[in-house]
Amino acid sequence: MLSRACVSAVVASLLCLTAPSAAWEANFKHAGALVGASLESSPLYFQGTMYLMQSERGDFAPDGKPHSFFCVYLMATGETVSCPPASSGFAFASAIIDHTVPGDEVAWVFASAWDRANSSPPDCRPWGCGACANASRGEGSCYVAAFSSRDLVTWAGPFVAISLPPNVTVPNVGVGFVSRPGNVPPLPPNLPAHQAFMALEAGVKGGRGSLLAVNTGTDRNLSTNWQLLDWATHGTNHAGSAPTCPSARFNPKDGYYYVMGGGDNVDVARSANLSLDSWQLSSLGHVEQGCVYGLEDCSPSSAVAQIAPGYYTGYWANGTDHGDRDFLSNLPSWQFSTNDVDFCSGPDDQTYFIYGMCAQTAPKNFTGKSGNFYQLGLGTGQEGDWLASYFP
């Protein structure tokens, strides 16, 4: 689910969009509700099959008490593929597949050292425990951990991918591969050569929020060699910049870095060099507006109010959806937040685009349901082409 930082963060440039356009009508089609989810998720196309990585909270290893962790599921049925015990105590997970070497795909999951499910006193307090939770209270340093797998069943990690300065916390993380060798001259100027980049929705005490990092390695190993960029010159959370709760990609066709995310709306921005003053929002307006503004059809007969056929069939069978059908029937009055977006290239030359719908930012007098679930959208073309379509 959207972090507290996402709820409170405001991207000033969005205030300029006084006439929101229905970009979703041209750039992707709604497939319907995918699955109920309370936390961050990523669609994954791995060895010819679609999966979903979901952040979770609940009773888990090693002690069977409440913890944060992540699992991987088959997108077709919802069948569990793996829930790595080593992921216990990590939250706000984001996943990406390294497709750069045909026949040797590698799955990467990045997560913050933040046990959101564990808030039992005296060791843990509201908003959990762990290095990042402590840092949010001005105690110690936060870090982002990396996990990797070549079969989605057996996982290596956690590795400390990025250690952050004191008083800096990172809830959500988005990572994008840069499809060029790391040993070429730095492109663009003023950046080290890199094989991947990362957008971190960070809370910086006394300063601006979102951070960027590049991976300066050349061996496809994303568990190390991350370099934080100076937030005085590079970042996304300022006027005219990219959204919060980020998903990040590099498009080798046009040479742009893209960040997509949001809280009340889903927006996309791009940059040619990751500098603070280089980010531009899509001229088409929001990627997805949500239902509360009445700018799209969210009635019970609309596409967004249907269950996406052929996905998570086990979840929706026999009423096991925990009441999400009720939420679907009341979207115009219950859905206030559109958040936690992610996407990936999939089969049939399509981009699989997911985003959360919930009532998290509802007013205090709201009396409807507070459940949440993911919507599935299908964009035309591979992810780079789909992202570029928002900048005609």
C-alpha positions as CSV (number, residue, x, y, z in Angstrom):
1,M,0.0,0.0,0.0
2,L,1.1,3.6,-0.4
3,S,3.5,4.7,2.2
4,R,2.9,7.5,4.6
5,A,5.4,9.5,2.7
6,C,3.5,8.9,-0.5
7,V,0.2,10.1,1.1
8,S,1.7,13.4,2.3
9,A,4.1,14.1,-0.6
10,V,2.9,16.7,-3.2
11,V,4.5,17.1,-6.5
12,A,4.1,20.8,-7.1
13,S,4.1,20.5,-10.9
14,L,1.0,18.5,-10.9
15,L,-0.9,21.6,-9.8
16,C,-0.4,23.0,-13.2
17,L,-2.5,20.3,-14.8
18,T,-5.7,22.2,-14.5
19,A,-7.4,20.3,-17.3
20,P,-6.6,16.7,-16.8
21,S,-6.8,14.7,-20.0
22,A,-8.0,11.1,-20.4
23,A,-4.6,9.7,-21.4
24,W,-5.7,6.2,-20.4
25,E,-8.2,6.0,-23.2
26,A,-5.5,6.1,-25.8
27,N,-2.5,4.5,-24.1
28,F,-3.8,1.4,-22.4
29,K,-7.0,-0.6,-22.0
30,H,-8.4,-1.6,-18.7
31,A,-8.4,-5.4,-18.2
32,G,-10.1,-5.3,-14.8
33,A,-9.3,-6.1,-11.2
34,L,-6.2,-8.3,-10.9
35,V,-6.0,-9.3,-7.2
36,G,-6.5,-7.9,-3.7
37,A,-3.2,-6.5,-2.4
38,S,-2.3,-4.4,0.6
39,L,1.2,-3.7,-0.3
40,E,3.7,-3.0,-3.2
41,S,3.8,-5.4,-6.1
42,S,5.5,-5.9,-9.4
43,P,4.5,-7.9,-12.5
44,L,7.3,-10.1,-13.9
45,Y,7.7,-11.8,-17.3
46,F,10.1,-14.6,-16.6
47,Q,11.0,-17.4,-18.9
48,G,7.8,-17.0,-20.9
49,T,5.4,-16.8,-18.0
50,M,3.7,-13.9,-16.1
51,Y,4.2,-13.7,-12.3
52,L,3.5,-11.2,-9.6
53,M,5.8,-10.3,-6.8
54,Q,3.8,-9.0,-3.8
55,S,5.0,-7.4,-0.6
56,E,3.2,-9.0,2.3
57,R,2.5,-8.7,6.0
58,G,1.5,-11.5,8.3
59,D,2.7,-14.3,10.5
60,F,6.0,-15.5,9.0
61,A,9.4,-16.9,9.6
62,P,11.5,-17.3,11.6
63,D,9.3,-17.1,14.6
64,G,5.8,-17.3,13.2
65,K,5.0,-13.8,14.4
66,P,3.9,-10.8,12.2
67,H,6.6,-9.6,9.8
68,S,7.0,-8.0,6.4
69,F,8.2,-10.2,3.6
70,F,7.6,-10.8,-0.1
71,C,6.2,-13.7,-2.2
72,V,6.0,-14.6,-5.9
73,Y,2.8,-15.9,-7.4
74,L,1.7,-17.2,-10.8
75,M,-0.4,-14.4,-12.3
76,A,-2.8,-16.8,-14.0
77,T,-3.9,-18.7,-10.9
78,G,-2.4,-17.0,-7.9
79,E,-0.6,-20.1,-6.9
80,T,2.4,-19.5,-4.6
81,V,5.8,-20.0,-6.2
82,S,8.0,-18.8,-3.3
83,C,8.0,-16.8,-0.1
84,P,11.7,-16.5,0.8
85,P,12.2,-16.8,4.5
86,A,15.2,-14.5,4.2
87,S,12.9,-11.7,3.2
88,S,11.4,-11.6,6.7
89,G,11.7,-8.1,8.1
90,F,11.9,-6.3,4.7
91,A,9.1,-4.1,3.1
92,F,8.2,-1.9,0.2
93,A,9.6,-4.4,-2.3
94,S,10.0,-3.8,-6.0
95,A,11.1,-6.3,-8.6
96,I,12.5,-6.4,-12.1
97,I,13.8,-9.1,-14.5
98,D,17.2,-8.7,-16.1
99,H,16.6,-9.8,-19.7
100,T,19.9,-8.5,-21.0
101,V,21.4,-11.9,-21.7
102,P,19.1,-14.3,-23.6
103,G,18.7,-17.6,-21.9
104,D,20.0,-16.3,-18.5
105,E,17.3,-14.2,-17.0
106,V,17.8,-13.0,-13.4
107,A,15.1,-11.8,-11.1
108,W,15.9,-8.9,-8.7
109,V,13.9,-7.8,-5.7
110,F,14.8,-4.6,-3.8
111,A,13.3,-3.9,-0.4
112,S,13.8,-1.6,2.6
113,A,15.0,-2.8,5.9
114,W,11.7,-2.0,7.5
115,D,9.5,-4.5,9.3
116,R,6.2,-2.8,8.9
117,A,4.2,-5.7,10.4
118,N,6.0,-5.7,13.6
119,S,5.1,-2.8,15.9
120,S,5.2,-4.6,19.3
121,P,6.6,-2.5,22.1
122,P,9.2,-2.0,23.5
123,D,11.5,-2.9,20.7
124,C,9.3,-1.8,17.8
125,R,7.0,1.2,17.7
126,P,4.3,2.4,15.3
127,W,5.4,2.0,11.7
128,G,7.5,-1.0,12.7
129,C,11.1,-1.8,13.4
130,G,14.3,-2.4,11.6
131,A,17.1,-0.1,10.3
132,C,14.8,2.1,8.2
133,A,12.1,2.4,10.8
134,N,14.7,3.4,13.3
135,A,16.1,6.0,10.9
136,S,12.7,7.5,10.4
137,R,12.9,8.3,14.2
138,G,16.4,9.8,13.8
139,E,18.2,6.7,15.0
140,G,20.9,5.2,12.9
141,S,20.9,4.5,9.1
142,C,18.6,2.9,6.7
143,Y,19.5,0.6,3.9
144,V,18.0,-1.0,0.8
145,A,18.5,-4.8,0.4
146,A,18.7,-6.8,-2.8
147,F,17.6,-10.4,-3.4
148,S,18.2,-12.4,-6.7
149,S,17.0,-15.6,-8.3
150,R,17.4,-17.5,-11.5
151,D,14.3,-19.7,-10.9
152,L,12.0,-17.6,-8.7
153,V,12.1,-20.4,-6.1
154,T,15.6,-20.2,-4.7
155,W,16.8,-16.8,-3.6
156,A,20.1,-15.3,-2.7
157,G,20.3,-12.4,-0.2
158,P,19.6,-10.1,1.5
159,F,22.6,-8.1,0.3
160,V,23.1,-4.5,1.4
161,A,22.7,-2.8,-1.9
162,I,22.6,0.8,-0.7
163,S,23.4,2.3,2.7
164,L,21.9,5.7,3.3
165,P,23.2,8.7,5.2
166,P,21.8,9.2,8.7
167,N,18.2,10.5,9.0
168,V,17.4,9.4,5.4
169,T,14.7,6.7,5.0
170,V,13.5,4.9,1.9
171,P,10.1,3.4,1.7
172,N,9.5,2.7,-2.0
173,V,12.2,1.8,-4.5
174,G,12.1,1.5,-8.3
175,V,14.9,0.0,-10.4
176,G,15.5,0.2,-14.2
177,F,18.2,-1.5,-16.3
178,V,20.2,0.7,-18.6
179,S,20.7,-1.3,-21.7
180,R,24.3,-0.3,-22.5
181,P,27.6,-1.7,-21.3
182,G,29.0,-0.1,-18.1
183,N,32.4,0.4,-19.6
184,V,31.4,3.0,-22.3
185,P,32.2,6.7,-21.7
186,P,29.7,8.3,-19.3
187,L,26.4,9.1,-21.0
188,P,24.9,11.5,-20.4
189,P,27.6,14.0,-19.2
190,N,28.3,14.3,-15.5
191,L,27.2,10.8,-14.7
192,P,29.5,7.7,-14.2
193,A,29.0,4.9,-16.7
194,H,26.3,2.6,-15.3
195,Q,24.3,-0.5,-16.0
196,A,21.2,0.4,-14.1
197,F,19.6,3.2,-12.2
198,M,17.3,3.4,-9.2
199,A,14.7,5.9,-8.0
200,L,14.2,5.9,-4.2
201,E,11.2,7.6,-2.6
202,A,13.2,8.8,0.3
203,G,12.4,10.9,3.3
204,V,15.2,13.4,3.8
205,K,15.1,15.2,7.1
206,G,15.3,18.9,6.5
207,G,15.7,18.5,2.7
208,R,14.0,17.5,-0.5
209,G,12.8,13.9,-0.9
210,S,13.5,11.6,-3.8
211,L,16.9,10.2,-4.4
212,L,18.5,8.6,-7.5
213,A,21.3,6.1,-7.7
214,V,23.3,4.4,-10.5
215,N,24.9,1.0,-10.6
216,T,28.5,1.4,-11.8
217,G,29.2,-2.3,-12.2
218,T,29.5,-4.1,-15.6
219,D,28.7,-7.7,-14.5
220,R,24.9,-7.6,-14.1
221,N,25.3,-7.9,-10.4
222,L,22.9,-5.4,-8.8
223,S,23.6,-6.4,-5.2
224,T,26.6,-4.0,-5.1
225,N,28.3,-1.0,-6.8
226,W,25.4,1.4,-6.3
227,Q,26.3,5.0,-6.1
228,L,23.9,7.6,-4.7
229,L,23.8,10.8,-6.7
230,D,24.0,14.1,-5.0
231,W,20.5,15.3,-4.3
232,A,21.5,18.9,-4.6
233,T,21.9,18.3,-8.3
234,H,20.1,15.0,-9.2
235,G,16.6,13.9,-8.0
236,T,13.0,13.8,-8.8
237,N,10.9,15.3,-5.9
238,H,10.8,19.0,-6.8
239,A,8.8,21.4,-8.9
240,G,8.5,20.1,-12.4
241,S,9.8,16.7,-11.6
242,A,8.7,13.0,-11.4
243,P,6.1,11.5,-9.2
244,T,6.6,9.7,-5.9
245,C,6.2,5.9,-5.2
246,P,8.4,5.3,-8.2
247,S,8.9,2.7,-10.8
248,A,11.9,3.3,-12.9
249,R,13.0,2.3,-16.4
250,F,15.5,3.4,-19.1
251,N,14.4,3.4,-22.7
252,P,17.4,2.7,-25.0
253,K,15.3,3.6,-28.1
254,D,15.0,7.3,-27.1
255,G,17.7,7.6,-24.4
256,Y,15.4,8.8,-21.7
257,Y,15.1,7.7,-18.1
258,Y,11.5,7.3,-17.0
259,V,9.9,7.4,-13.5
260,M,6.2,6.6,-13.0
261,G,4.2,6.7,-9.8
262,G,1.8,8.7,-7.7
263,G,-0.7,8.8,-4.8
264,D,-4.0,10.3,-5.9
265,N,-3.1,10.0,-9.6
266,V,-0.6,8.0,-11.6
267,D,1.9,10.2,-13.5
268,V,5.0,9.7,-15.6
269,A,8.0,11.9,-16.1
270,R,11.2,11.5,-18.0
271,S,14.7,12.9,-18.0
272,A,17.7,12.8,-20.4
273,N,20.3,13.1,-17.6
274,L,18.7,12.6,-14.2
275,S,19.4,16.2,-13.1
276,L,16.9,18.1,-11.0
277,D,15.9,20.6,-13.7
278,S,15.6,18.1,-16.5
279,W,12.4,16.2,-15.7
280,Q,9.3,16.7,-17.8
281,L,5.8,15.4,-17.1
282,S,3.8,13.9,-19.9
283,S,1.9,16.5,-22.0
284,L,-1.0,14.1,-22.1
285,G,-1.8,14.6,-18.4
286,H,-2.2,11.8,-15.9
287,V,-1.6,8.2,-16.9
288,E,-4.5,7.2,-14.6
289,Q,-6.8,9.5,-12.7
290,G,-8.8,7.1,-10.6
291,C,-12.5,7.1,-9.9
292,V,-13.2,9.7,-7.2
293,Y,-12.9,12.6,-9.6
294,G,-15.6,11.3,-11.9
295,L,-13.4,11.7,-15.0
296,E,-13.8,8.1,-16.2
297,D,-16.5,5.5,-16.1
298,C,-16.2,3.5,-12.9
299,S,-19.8,2.3,-12.7
300,P,-20.5,-1.4,-11.9
301,S,-20.7,-2.1,-15.6
302,S,-17.4,-0.4,-16.5
303,A,-14.2,-2.2,-17.4
304,V,-12.5,-1.2,-14.1
305,A,-15.3,-2.7,-12.1
306,Q,-14.9,-6.2,-13.6
307,I,-12.6,-9.0,-12.6
308,A,-9.8,-9.4,-15.1
309,P,-10.6,-12.7,-16.9
310,G,-7.8,-15.4,-16.8
311,Y,-5.8,-13.9,-13.9
312,Y,-5.6,-15.0,-10.3
313,T,-8.5,-17.4,-10.9
314,G,-7.9,-19.1,-7.5
315,Y,-8.2,-15.8,-5.7
316,W,-11.5,-14.9,-7.1
317,A,-13.0,-18.4,-7.0
318,N,-15.8,-19.2,-4.6
319,G,-15.9,-15.7,-3.0
320,T,-12.4,-16.0,-1.6
321,D,-11.6,-12.4,-2.6
322,H,-12.2,-11.0,0.9
323,G,-14.9,-8.6,-0.1
324,D,-13.1,-6.9,-3.0
325,R,-16.2,-7.5,-5.2
326,D,-18.0,-5.1,-2.9
327,F,-15.3,-2.5,-3.5
328,L,-15.6,-3.0,-7.2
329,S,-19.3,-2.2,-7.0
330,N,-18.7,1.1,-5.2
331,L,-15.6,2.5,-6.9
332,P,-17.1,6.1,-7.6
333,S,-17.6,6.6,-3.8
334,W,-15.0,4.3,-2.2
335,Q,-11.9,4.6,-4.3
336,F,-9.7,7.6,-3.2
337,S,-6.2,6.5,-3.9
338,T,-4.5,5.4,-7.1
339,N,-1.0,4.2,-6.2
340,D,1.9,1.8,-6.2
341,V,2.2,1.5,-9.9
342,D,4.6,-0.9,-11.7
343,F,4.8,-2.5,-15.2
344,C,6.8,-4.8,-17.4
345,S,6.9,-6.0,-21.0
346,G,5.0,-9.2,-21.4
347,P,3.9,-11.6,-24.1
348,D,2.1,-10.7,-27.3
349,D,3.9,-7.3,-27.6
350,Q,2.1,-5.9,-24.6
351,T,3.0,-4.0,-21.5
352,Y,1.4,-5.2,-18.3
353,F,0.6,-2.2,-16.1
354,I,-0.7,-2.5,-12.5
355,Y,-1.8,0.1,-10.0
356,G,-3.5,0.0,-6.6
357,M,-7.0,1.2,-5.9
358,C,-8.0,1.8,-2.3
359,A,-9.6,4.2,0.2
360,Q,-6.4,5.1,2.0
361,T,-6.6,8.8,1.5
362,A,-10.4,9.0,2.2
363,P,-11.6,11.9,4.4
364,K,-12.1,11.2,8.1
365,N,-15.9,11.0,7.7
366,F,-15.6,8.2,5.1
367,T,-17.9,5.3,6.0
368,G,-17.2,2.9,3.1
369,K,-14.9,-0.1,2.8
370,S,-11.1,0.3,3.3
371,G,-10.0,-2.7,1.2
372,N,-7.7,-2.5,-1.7
373,F,-6.7,-4.3,-4.8
374,Y,-4.7,-4.0,-8.0
375,Q,-6.0,-3.1,-11.4
376,L,-4.5,-4.5,-14.6
377,G,-4.0,-2.4,-17.7
378,L,-2.6,-3.6,-21.0
379,G,-0.5,-1.1,-23.0
380,T,0.4,-1.5,-26.7
381,G,4.0,-2.5,-27.4
382,Q,7.0,-3.2,-25.2
383,E,7.5,-1.0,-22.1
384,G,9.9,1.4,-23.7
385,D,7.5,2.1,-26.6
386,W,4.6,2.4,-24.1
387,L,6.4,4.9,-21.9
388,A,7.5,7.0,-24.9
389,S,3.8,7.1,-26.1
390,Y,3.1,9.5,-23.2
391,F,5.5,12.0,-24.8
392,P,4.2,12.4,-28.4
